[in-house]
């Protein structure tokens, strides 16, 4: 009987502890849990900030032409004795193109020399007798005139002899031969056409809208390549342009030149010309979409920059230097490559969580 009481009595403290522990655990589990609200990122259109462009490149089809093309001919008549008129060949200034048989012209020179010698002897004789008052003034004048005419005749004969050799007036390419060797030609008859290839012209047609945007003093550079040889580039220099547009196409002809000697360049070749037109300077700055600007001239402007690390937007004050088309040139604490909100910028607020908008495919 005493044994049973001692056993029952030892279990009461253990039961009490268990009940207290259960109550504590139950109380903890019944405490309300805190709810954490996660902000949903708003999808927005982001555009990267870019450098201010310092030039604009335009591409035009072009045709290569010679500086000029002229017809060559003799100033005397005769039979062709020798020609160097192989079509397509290049010749240098002073190279012989063709020759006329000089035999009859050499004979005329010899005759003129003989007449001049005779006229000189006659003048000397008349002068001697005139000093002795044995010849009249008219005889003296006649002897002088005959001598002067003999000199002129010799000069003309020597000049005609020189005309029997036709030389290239400049560095040229033979574009066309119109007579064959041993043909009889007359004075002024065209025997060939030659093209001045000291430089090559690249002719392009520029639309009126581009010409009207060009400002005097704006730097222009140009380069070209032949369609059949695109890997070969030619640096060009400006030559001239038309001031009146073509009435049909409303384009202006502009001419550039390449000062090179290259067998691949031939008049009539098709080419592509790239013209780089420098932009008017408005100062140093970066380009942002016009739609990213928030504010006014009175209150000032700002844009919303996207922070990649936090996913939030932040306001950046900017000064607008120039607006053209859909972009604005601005200055401020913006760097090339940073992204700004380009649509709905006026709905942004500091610290707003956003994500780039992507169209579904």
Secondary structure, 3 states (H helix, E strand, C coil): CHHHHHHHHHHHHHHHHHHHHHHHHHHHHCCCCCCCCCCCCEEECEEECEECCCEEEEEEEEEEEECCEEEEECCCCEEEEEECCCCCCEECCCCEEEEECCHHHHHHHHHHHHHHHHHHHHHHHHHHHHHCCCCCHHHHHHHHHHHHHHHHHHHHHHHHHHCCEEECCCCEEEEEECCCCCCEECCCCEEEEEEECCCEEEEEEEEHHHHHHCCCCCCEEEEEEECCEEEEEEEEEEEEECCCCCCCCCEEEEEEEECCCCCCCCCCCEEEEEEEEECCCCCCCEEEEHHHCEEECCCEEEEEEECCCCCEEEEEEEEEEEEECCEEEEEECCCCCCEEECCCHHHCCCCCEEEECCCCC
